[in-house]
Amino acid sequence: MSTHLPLLFSSSIREDFWNYCHVNTIEKPIILCDTNTLRDCLPLLGNQNLFRLICIPDGEINKSWEQLNELLQQLLVLNVHRNETLFILGGGVLTDIGGLSAALYQRGIPHVNIPTTLMGMVDAAIGGKTAIDFAGIKNFVGIVKQPETCIIAPIFLKTLPEIEYQSAWSEIVKVAIIDSRELWELIHTDASIETIIPFCAHHKYDLVQQDEHDKSIRQLLNFGHTIGHAIEAFYLSKNKPVTHGYAIAKGMLFELYLAHYIQSISSDELAQMKAIVLTNLLNNDNSLGIELSELKETMFHDKKKTGTSLRFSLPITVGKGKWGVEIEWDTLLKVYSIYY
Ligand SMILES: NC(=O)c1ccc[n+]([C@@H]2O[C@H](COP(=O)([O-])OP(=O)(O)OC[C@H]3O[C@@H](n4cnc5c(N)ncnc54)[C@H](O)[C@@H]3O)[C@@H](O)[C@H]2O)c1
C-alpha cells in the first residue's frame, strides 16, 4: 500500500493502518468510533489500549449540535494538539460529524477517514463534505474539509448489518444512472463488491477534483437527494429514522418520474431506470410513503432552493445527467398526482 494517495485500498488493514501511523510518526493514534464500530471494527486495528479513544452513540440522531459539542469537549479532554491526526472509524454519520469536529477544533486538525460501511466506502468518506443536521434539516451546518487520506478496507463489511449494506446500493445506482454508463453496465454483471467499491470511490474522487465546492458538476450527485433528504429528515423528526439509502431510493424514484414528466427521459428510459430502483432498492413499493405537502417546508429550506423553485439534478439518459434544473412546486404536485 502506498501512503501518499488520497484513496488507499487495503486488503490488510492492521498492517496498512500501522504503516500509515509509522510513516507519519503517530505513536498513539486518536480514534473516533461509535458504539458499534468500537465493538466490531476497532479490534481489526488492534487492542484498545494502543489508542486514545473517543466513542459516541451511533445513528443519524447523533449527527447533532449536542454531539458535536460533546466531541469537541472530548478532543479537549484528550489534550489533542493541532498537528495531531483524528482517525474516524465508522460510517457516513461518523465521517460527517467527525470531519466537522476536525475542521473546527483549534481551527482545524488533520483527519483520516476509515469507512466501515459500504456507504462510506463508495461515497460518504470521500470528497470532504462534513456536516451535522440542524433545525430538522439534513446537513445544514457543515464545511468542506478534505481528509488527509481515506483508507478503504472491505473487510469491515463482514459485520455490517444487511440493511446498512443495502442502503449503500442507492448511492451506487444513483451514480450509474446520473453519471456513469460504465457503472450501470458493471452492476448489471456479476461484478464483485471489491470491484464496485474502487470504481465508485475513484468516480467520486474524480468528480470532487473537478468541483470540490459543489458549484457545478458535483451537483450531479444530488440526484434523488432533493426529495430524499426531505424524506429522511421527515422520518427523523417523527423519531422513526429510515436509512439514508432508503430515503434516497424514494427520492430517486420521484425524481425519475419528474425527469419523465418534463421530457428529460423517454418512457423506455424511465422503464429501465425505474426497474432497478423499484425492484432492487424499494422491494417494488411504488408509494412515496408520505404526502408530498409534508416535505415542502423542509425542501424549501434545503440547500438546493433558489427563489420560489427547487433545483434538481436529473438524468437525460442512462449514465448521463444535468444539474441545476429549476422546477416549480406546482410541477412536483402534478408529478405526484400523475405517477403515484
Ligand atoms: N459527506 C458525504 O459526502 C455523504 C455522502 C453520503 C452520505 N452521507 C451521510 O452518511 C450518513 C449515512 O451513512 P451510513 O449509511 O454509513 O450510516 P451510519 O454511519 O449511520 O452507519 C450505519 C450503522 O452501521 C453501524 N456500523 C458501521 N460500520 C459497521 C460495521 N463495519 N459493522 C457493524 N456495524 C457497523 C453504525 O454504528 C450504524 O449503526 C447520512 O448521514 C448521510 O447524510 C454523507
The ligand as an ORCA input file, in Angstrom:
! r2SCAN-3c Opt
* xyz 0 1
  N     -20.460     13.542      3.271
  C     -20.938     12.938      2.206
  O     -20.491     13.157      1.084
  C     -22.036     11.919      2.382
  C     -22.429     11.119      1.298
  C     -23.403     10.158      1.504
  C     -23.999     10.024      2.748
  N     -23.615     10.838      3.775
  C     -24.219     10.713      5.108
  O     -23.885      9.422      5.604
  C     -24.848      9.055      6.566
  C     -25.231      7.616      6.352
  O     -24.060      6.839      6.486
  P     -24.090      5.267      6.641
  O     -25.072      4.703      5.694
  O     -22.683      4.820      6.577
  O     -24.749      5.044      8.074
  P     -24.155      5.120      9.565
  O     -22.929      5.891      9.637
  O     -25.323      5.546     10.409
  O     -23.829      3.594      9.895
  C     -24.873      2.657      9.860
  C     -24.894      1.766     11.101
  O     -23.929      0.740     10.939
  C     -23.064      0.680     12.083
  N     -21.778      0.219     11.561
  C     -20.919      0.927     10.807
  N     -19.938      0.132     10.360
  C     -20.166     -1.104     10.881
  C     -19.515     -2.345     10.747
  N     -18.461     -2.494      9.943
  N     -20.011     -3.397     11.424
  C     -21.127     -3.259     12.199
  N     -21.814     -2.122     12.321
  C     -21.339     -1.044     11.653
  C     -23.086      2.070     12.647
  O     -22.752      2.063     14.004
  C     -24.547      2.457     12.412
  O     -25.372      1.920     13.425
  C     -26.006     10.029      6.441
  O     -25.956     10.949      7.495
  C     -25.715     10.747      5.139
  O     -26.231     12.059      5.134
  C     -22.642     11.763      3.613
*
